[in-house]
């Protein structure tokens, strides 16, 4: 999809100068801005982040790395895998609202590293605490939110650019 910055600005409500700064790596978008941009480009925030870096065969992302995205309030997202790979992984820390519904082509897990989170998936609500993991098959609509301050959630999924064959036993 070839869009001008002006068209992306119109679709997102963000300014052309701000989009230009992001494109030229002079500004970091908030989680909300990244989501607006990914929606305008008909992709996901994870795919945009992955496309911004070359893949590495071996890569260490240190815990102190602050190359993540800031959001409203205390929320922050940090990529745990850089580049365009078969898996994507993000760590969310702090506030995360449940207003956005997600649906991915492929499977993913949500792991609560600290705090508590509530996930709505497949018509049910799940309250997860420290150490709990929720598995989601591809195509399951879901949303989640942090329930307590300092909540840290790790999401790991099979990248959407990968075609995964259906399990013949399902």
DRENPA-3360 file (N, C-alpha, C; in nm, 2 decimals, always signed):
BEGIN
1 = XXXXXXXX = +0.09/-0.12/+0.00/+0.00/+0.00/+0.00/+0.09/+0.12/+0.00 ~ +0.08/+0.20/-0.10/+0.16/+0.32/-0.12/+0.08/+0.44/-0.08 ~ +0.10/+0.50/+0.04/+0.03/+0.62/+0.08/+0.13/+0.73/+0.11 ~ +0.08/+0.85/+0.08/+0.16/+0.97/+0.12/+0.15/+0.99/+0.27 ~ +0.24/+1.07/+0.32/+0.23/+1.11/+0.46/+0.10/+1.19/+0.48 ~ +0.06/+1.27/+0.39/-0.06/+1.35/+0.40/-0.18/+1.25/+0.41 ~ -0.18/+1.14/+0.34/-0.29/+1.05/+0.35/-0.29/+0.98/+0.48 ~ -0.18/+0.94/+0.53/-0.17/+0.87/+0.66/-0.21/+0.97/+0.77;
9 = XXXXXXXX = -0.17/+1.10/+0.75/-0.21/+1.20/+0.85/-0.36/+1.21/+0.85 ~ -0.42/+1.22/+0.73/-0.57/+1.23/+0.72/-0.64/+1.11/+0.79 ~ -0.58/+0.99/+0.77/-0.65/+0.87/+0.82/-0.63/+0.86/+0.97 ~ -0.52/+0.91/+1.03/-0.48/+0.90/+1.17/-0.52/+1.02/+1.26 ~ -0.53/+1.14/+1.19/-0.54/+1.26/+1.27/-0.41/+1.31/+1.33 ~ -0.30/+1.24/+1.29/-0.17/+1.29/+1.34/-0.12/+1.39/+1.23 ~ -0.02/+1.47/+1.27/+0.03/+1.57/+1.18/+0.14/+1.51/+1.09 ~ +0.15/+1.57/+0.97/+0.25/+1.53/+0.87/+0.39/+1.55/+0.93;
17 = XXXXXXXX = +0.42/+1.66/+1.00/+0.55/+1.68/+1.05/+0.59/+1.57/+1.16 ~ +0.49/+1.53/+1.24/+0.51/+1.43/+1.34/+0.54/+1.29/+1.27 ~ +0.46/+1.26/+1.17/+0.48/+1.14/+1.10/+0.61/+1.13/+1.03 ~ +0.66/+1.25/+0.98/+0.79/+1.26/+0.92/+0.90/+1.23/+1.02 ~ +0.88/+1.28/+1.14/+0.98/+1.26/+1.24/+0.99/+1.11/+1.28 ~ +0.87/+1.05/+1.29/+0.87/+0.90/+1.32/+0.94/+0.83/+1.21 ~ +0.91/+0.86/+1.08/+0.96/+0.79/+0.97/+1.12/+0.81/+0.96 ~ +1.17/+0.92/+1.01/+1.31/+0.95/+1.00/+1.38/+0.92/+1.14;
25 = XXXXXXXX = +1.31/+0.85/+1.23/+1.36/+0.81/+1.36/+1.41/+0.92/+1.44 ~ +1.33/+1.04/+1.44/+1.36/+1.15/+1.52/+1.25/+1.16/+1.63 ~ +1.15/+1.08/+1.63/+1.05/+1.08/+1.73/+1.00/+0.94/+1.75 ~ +0.96/+0.91/+1.87/+0.90/+0.77/+1.91/+0.75/+0.79/+1.93 ~ +0.67/+0.72/+1.86/+0.53/+0.73/+1.88/+0.48/+0.67/+2.01 ~ +0.37/+0.72/+2.06/+0.31/+0.65/+2.17/+0.24/+0.52/+2.12 ~ +0.20/+0.44/+2.22/+0.13/+0.32/+2.17/+0.00/+0.36/+2.10 ~ -0.07/+0.46/+2.14/-0.19/+0.50/+2.07/-0.16/+0.55/+1.93;
33 = XXXXXXXX = -0.05/+0.63/+1.91/-0.02/+0.68/+1.78/+0.02/+0.56/+1.69 ~ +0.10/+0.47/+1.75/+0.14/+0.35/+1.67/+0.02/+0.27/+1.62 ~ -0.08/+0.26/+1.71/-0.20/+0.18/+1.67/-0.27/+0.26/+1.57 ~ -0.28/+0.39/+1.57/-0.35/+0.47/+1.47/-0.28/+0.45/+1.34 ~ -0.15/+0.45/+1.34/-0.07/+0.44/+1.21/-0.09/+0.30/+1.16 ~ -0.08/+0.20/+1.24/-0.10/+0.06/+1.19/-0.23/+0.04/+1.14 ~ -0.34/+0.09/+1.20/-0.47/+0.08/+1.15/-0.48/+0.15/+1.01 ~ -0.42/+0.27/+1.00/-0.43/+0.34/+0.87/-0.36/+0.26/+0.76;
41 = XXXXXXXX = -0.25/+0.19/+0.79/-0.18/+0.11/+0.70/-0.23/-0.03/+0.68 ~ -0.33/-0.07/+0.75/-0.39/-0.20/+0.75/-0.29/-0.31/+0.79 ~ -0.23/-0.28/+0.90/-0.13/-0.38/+0.95/-0.14/-0.38/+1.10 ~ -0.05/-0.43/+1.17/-0.05/-0.43/+1.32/+0.07/-0.36/+1.37 ~ +0.07/-0.31/+1.49/+0.18/-0.24/+1.56/+0.30/-0.34/+1.56 ~ +0.28/-0.46/+1.59/+0.39/-0.56/+1.60/+0.46/-0.57/+1.46 ~ +0.38/-0.57/+1.35/+0.44/-0.58/+1.22/+0.52/-0.46/+1.19 ~ +0.47/-0.34/+1.23/+0.54/-0.22/+1.20/+0.68/-0.22/+1.28;
49 = XXXXXXXX = +0.67/-0.26/+1.40/+0.80/-0.26/+1.48/+0.89/-0.36/+1.42 ~ +0.85/-0.48/+1.38/+0.93/-0.58/+1.32/+1.00/-0.53/+1.19 ~ +0.92/-0.46/+1.11/+0.97/-0.42/+0.98/+1.07/-0.31/+1.00 ~ +1.08/-0.24/+1.11/+1.17/-0.13/+1.13/+1.32/-0.18/+1.16 ~ +1.34/-0.31/+1.18/+1.47/-0.36/+1.21/+1.50/-0.48/+1.13 ~ +1.62/-0.50/+1.09/+1.67/-0.61/+1.02/+1.67/-0.73/+1.11 ~ +1.63/-0.85/+1.06/+1.63/-0.97/+1.15/+1.77/-1.01/+1.19 ~ +1.78/-1.07/+1.30/+1.91/-1.12/+1.35/+1.90/-1.27/+1.38;
57 = XXXXXXXX = +2.00/-1.35/+1.36/+1.99/-1.49/+1.39/+2.00/-1.51/+1.54 ~ +2.08/-1.43/+1.60/+2.10/-1.44/+1.75/+2.09/-1.29/+1.80 ~ +2.01/-1.27/+1.89/+1.99/-1.13/+1.94/+1.95/-1.13/+2.09 ~ +2.01/-1.05/+2.17/+1.98/-1.03/+2.31/+1.91/-0.90/+2.32 ~ +1.80/-0.89/+2.38/+1.73/-0.77/+2.42/+1.74/-0.76/+2.57 ~ +1.82/-0.67/+2.62/+1.85/-0.65/+2.76/+1.73/-0.60/+2.83 ~ +1.72/-0.63/+2.96/+1.60/-0.59/+3.04/+1.60/-0.44/+3.06 ~ +1.71/-0.37/+3.06/+1.72/-0.23/+3.07/+1.69/-0.15/+2.95;
65 = XXXXXXXX = +1.67/-0.22/+2.84/+1.64/-0.16/+2.71/+1.52/-0.08/+2.72 ~ +1.52/+0.05/+2.68/+1.40/+0.14/+2.69/+1.36/+0.18/+2.55 ~ +1.38/+0.09/+2.45/+1.34/+0.12/+2.31/+1.19/+0.10/+2.29 ~ +1.12/+0.09/+2.40/+0.98/+0.06/+2.39/+0.89/+0.18/+2.35 ~ +0.77/+0.16/+2.36/+0.67/+0.27/+2.33/+0.60/+0.31/+2.45 ~ +0.59/+0.44/+2.47/+0.51/+0.49/+2.58/+0.37/+0.51/+2.55 ~ +0.29/+0.50/+2.65/+0.14/+0.52/+2.63/+0.09/+0.62/+2.72 ~ -0.04/+0.63/+2.73/-0.11/+0.72/+2.82/-0.08/+0.67/+2.96;
73 = XXXXXXXX = -0.07/+0.76/+3.06/-0.05/+0.72/+3.20/+0.09/+0.65/+3.21 ~ +0.09/+0.54/+3.28/+0.21/+0.46/+3.32/+0.24/+0.35/+3.22 ~ +0.15/+0.33/+3.12/+0.17/+0.22/+3.03/+0.29/+0.23/+2.94 ~ +0.35/+0.11/+2.91/+0.47/+0.10/+2.82/+0.47/-0.03/+2.76 ~ +0.51/-0.04/+2.63/+0.53/-0.16/+2.56/+0.67/-0.17/+2.51 ~ +0.73/-0.29/+2.53/+0.87/-0.30/+2.49/+0.89/-0.43/+2.40 ~ +0.94/-0.41/+2.28/+0.96/-0.53/+2.20/+1.06/-0.62/+2.26 ~ +1.04/-0.75/+2.26/+1.13/-0.85/+2.32/+1.20/-0.92/+2.21;
81 = XXXXXXXX = +1.16/-0.90/+2.08/+1.22/-0.96/+1.97/+1.23/-0.85/+1.87 ~ +1.35/-0.83/+1.81/+1.37/-0.73/+1.71/+1.37/-0.79/+1.57 ~ +1.32/-0.72/+1.47/+1.33/-0.77/+1.33/+1.20/-0.85/+1.30 ~ +1.20/-0.90/+1.17/+1.09/-0.97/+1.11/+1.11/-1.12/+1.13 ~ +1.05/-1.18/+1.23/+1.08/-1.32/+1.26/+0.95/-1.40/+1.26 ~ +0.96/-1.53/+1.29/+0.84/-1.61/+1.29/+0.76/-1.59/+1.42 ~ +0.82/-1.54/+1.53/+0.76/-1.51/+1.65/+0.77/-1.36/+1.68 ~ +0.66/-1.31/+1.74/+0.67/-1.17/+1.79/+0.65/-1.18/+1.94;
89 = XXXXXXXX = +0.71/-1.08/+2.01/+0.69/-1.08/+2.16/+0.70/-0.94/+2.20 ~ +0.61/-0.90/+2.29/+0.60/-0.77/+2.35/+0.58/-0.78/+2.50 ~ +0.65/-0.69/+2.58/+0.62/-0.68/+2.72/+0.55/-0.55/+2.75 ~ +0.43/-0.56/+2.81/+0.35/-0.45/+2.85/+0.37/-0.43/+3.00 ~ +0.40/-0.31/+3.04/+0.41/-0.27/+3.18/+0.32/-0.16/+3.21 ~ +0.25/-0.17/+3.33/+0.16/-0.06/+3.37/+0.02/-0.07/+3.32 ~ -0.04/+0.05/+3.30/-0.18/+0.05/+3.26/-0.19/+0.00/+3.12 ~ -0.30/-0.07/+3.09/-0.34/-0.11/+2.96/-0.49/-0.12/+2.96;
97 = XXXXXXXX = -0.55/-0.04/+2.88/-0.70/-0.04/+2.87/-0.75/-0.15/+2.78 ~ -0.87/-0.19/+2.81/-0.93/-0.30/+2.73/-1.03/-0.25/+2.62 ~ -1.01/-0.13/+2.58/-1.10/-0.08/+2.48/-1.08/-0.14/+2.34 ~ -0.96/-0.18/+2.31/-0.93/-0.23/+2.18/-0.94/-0.39/+2.17 ~ -1.01/-0.44/+2.07/-1.02/-0.58/+2.05/-0.92/-0.63/+1.95 ~ -0.85/-0.74/+1.98/-0.75/-0.79/+1.90/-0.79/-0.92/+1.84 ~ -0.75/-0.95/+1.72/-0.77/-1.08/+1.65/-0.65/-1.11/+1.56 ~ -0.58/-1.21/+1.59/-0.46/-1.25/+1.51/-0.49/-1.37/+1.43;
105 = XXXXXXXX = -0.42/-1.38/+1.32/-0.43/-1.51/+1.23/-0.38/-1.63/+1.30 ~ -0.28/-1.61/+1.38/-0.21/-1.73/+1.44/-0.22/-1.73/+1.59 ~ -0.17/-1.83/+1.65/-0.18/-1.85/+1.80/-0.09/-1.75/+1.87 ~ -0.12/-1.73/+2.00/-0.04/-1.65/+2.09/-0.07/-1.69/+2.23 ~ +0.03/-1.65/+2.32/+0.01/-1.67/+2.46/+0.02/-1.54/+2.53 ~ -0.04/-1.52/+2.64/-0.03/-1.40/+2.72/+0.01/-1.46/+2.86 ~ +0.13/-1.41/+2.91/+0.18/-1.45/+3.03/+0.19/-1.33/+3.13 ~ +0.14/-1.34/+3.25/+0.14/-1.24/+3.35/+0.27/-1.25/+3.43;
113 = XXXXXXXX = +0.37/-1.17/+3.41/+0.49/-1.18/+3.48/+0.48/-1.11/+3.62 ~ +0.40/-1.01/+3.63/+0.38/-0.94/+3.76/+0.24/-0.89/+3.76 ~ +0.18/-0.88/+3.88/+0.05/-0.81/+3.89/-0.07/-0.90/+3.85 ~ -0.17/-0.84/+3.80/-0.29/-0.91/+3.76/-0.35/-0.85/+3.63 ~ -0.41/-0.93/+3.55/-0.48/-0.88/+3.43/-0.61/-0.95/+3.41 ~ -0.70/-0.89/+3.34/-0.83/-0.95/+3.30/-0.83/-0.96/+3.15 ~ -0.86/-1.08/+3.10/-0.87/-1.10/+2.95/-1.01/-1.14/+2.92 ~ -1.07/-1.08/+2.82/-1.19/-1.13/+2.76/-1.16/-1.20/+2.63;
121 = XXXXXXXX = -1.20/-1.32/+2.62/-1.17/-1.40/+2.50/-1.28/-1.51/+2.48 ~ -1.33/-1.52/+2.35/-1.42/-1.62/+2.32/-1.55/-1.62/+2.41 ~ -1.59/-1.50/+2.44/-1.71/-1.49/+2.52/-1.70/-1.51/+2.67 ~ -1.57/-1.53/+2.72/-1.55/-1.55/+2.86/-1.45/-1.45/+2.92 ~ -1.46/-1.43/+3.05/-1.36/-1.34/+3.11/-1.27/-1.42/+3.20 ~ -1.14/-1.39/+3.19/-1.04/-1.47/+3.27/-0.96/-1.37/+3.35 ~ -0.95/-1.39/+3.48/-0.86/-1.31/+3.57/-0.73/-1.39/+3.59 ~ -0.63/-1.32/+3.55/-0.49/-1.39/+3.56/-0.41/-1.32/+3.66;
129 = XXXXXXXX = -0.33/-1.40/+3.73/-0.24/-1.34/+3.83/-0.09/-1.38/+3.79 ~ +0.00/-1.33/+3.87/+0.14/-1.36/+3.85/+0.17/-1.50/+3.82 ~ +0.23/-1.53/+3.71/+0.27/-1.66/+3.67/+0.17/-1.73/+3.58 ~ +0.05/-1.68/+3.57/-0.06/-1.74/+3.48/-0.03/-1.71/+3.34 ~ -0.07/-1.81/+3.25/-0.06/-1.80/+3.11/-0.19/-1.83/+3.04 ~ -0.23/-1.76/+2.94/-0.35/-1.78/+2.87/-0.31/-1.81/+2.72 ~ -0.36/-1.92/+2.67/-0.33/-1.95/+2.53/-0.45/-1.91/+2.44 ~ -0.43/-1.85/+2.33/-0.53/-1.81/+2.23/-0.50/-1.87/+2.10;
137 = XXXXXXXX = -0.60/-1.95/+2.04/-0.58/-2.00/+1.90/-0.60/-1.88/+1.81 ~ -0.54/-1.89/+1.69/-0.56/-1.79/+1.59/-0.70/-1.77/+1.56 ~ -0.74/-1.64/+1.54/-0.88/-1.61/+1.51/-0.97/-1.58/+1.63 ~ -0.92/-1.60/+1.75/-1.00/-1.57/+1.87/-0.99/-1.42/+1.90 ~ -1.11/-1.35/+1.90/-1.11/-1.21/+1.93/-1.09/-1.20/+2.09 ~ -1.01/-1.10/+2.12/-0.97/-1.09/+2.27/-0.93/-0.94/+2.30 ~ -0.94/-0.91/+2.42/-0.89/-0.78/+2.47/-0.85/-0.81/+2.62 ~ -0.76/-0.72/+2.67/-0.72/-0.74/+2.80/-0.69/-0.60/+2.87;
145 = XXXXXXXX = -0.68/-0.60/+3.00/-0.64/-0.48/+3.08/-0.57/-0.52/+3.20 ~ -0.48/-0.43/+3.25/-0.41/-0.45/+3.37/-0.51/-0.42/+3.49 ~ -0.50/-0.49/+3.59/-0.59/-0.47/+3.71/-0.53/-0.40/+3.82 ~ -0.40/-0.41/+3.84/-0.33/-0.35/+3.95/-0.20/-0.27/+3.89 ~ -0.16/-0.17/+3.96/-0.04/-0.09/+3.92/+0.08/-0.19/+3.91 ~ +0.17/-0.16/+3.82/+0.29/-0.24/+3.81/+0.27/-0.37/+3.74 ~ +0.15/-0.40/+3.68/+0.13/-0.52/+3.61/+0.22/-0.53/+3.49 ~ +0.28/-0.65/+3.47/+0.37/-0.67/+3.35/+0.32/-0.79/+3.28;
153 = XXXXXXXX = +0.29/-0.78/+3.15/+0.23/-0.88/+3.07/+0.32/-0.91/+2.95 ~ +0.35/-1.03/+2.92/+0.43/-1.07/+2.81/+0.34/-1.14/+2.71 ~ +0.34/-1.09/+2.58/+0.26/-1.15/+2.48/+0.36/-1.21/+2.38 ~ +0.34/-1.33/+2.34/+0.42/-1.40/+2.24/+0.33/-1.47/+2.14 ~ +0.35/-1.45/+2.01/+0.27/-1.51/+1.91/+0.34/-1.54/+1.79 ~ +0.28/-1.63/+1.71/+0.33/-1.66/+1.58/+0.30/-1.54/+1.49 ~ +0.40/-1.49/+1.42/+0.38/-1.37/+1.34/+0.27/-1.39/+1.23 ~ +0.20/-1.28/+1.20/+0.09/-1.29/+1.11/+0.13/-1.31/+0.97;
161 = XXXXXXXX = +0.26/-1.29/+0.93/+0.31/-1.32/+0.80/+0.34/-1.47/+0.77 ~ +0.32/-1.55/+0.88/+0.35/-1.69/+0.87/+0.21/-1.76/+0.85 ~ +0.21/-1.85/+0.75/+0.09/-1.94/+0.74/+0.11/-2.06/+0.82 ~ +0.02/-2.08/+0.92/+0.03/-2.20/+1.00/-0.08/-2.29/+0.96 ~ -0.05/-2.42/+0.94/-0.15/-2.52/+0.90/-0.23/-2.55/+1.02 ~ -0.36/-2.57/+1.00/-0.45/-2.60/+1.10/-0.42/-2.74/+1.16 ~ -0.44/-2.76/+1.29/-0.41/-2.89/+1.36/-0.52/-2.98/+1.31 ~ -0.48/-3.10/+1.24/-0.58/-3.19/+1.19/-0.66/-3.26/+1.30;
169 = XX = -0.62/-3.25/+1.42/-0.69/-3.32/+1.53/-0.79/-3.23/+1.60 ~ -0.81/-3.10/+1.55/-0.91/-3.02/+1.62/-1.04/-3.04/+1.56;
% end
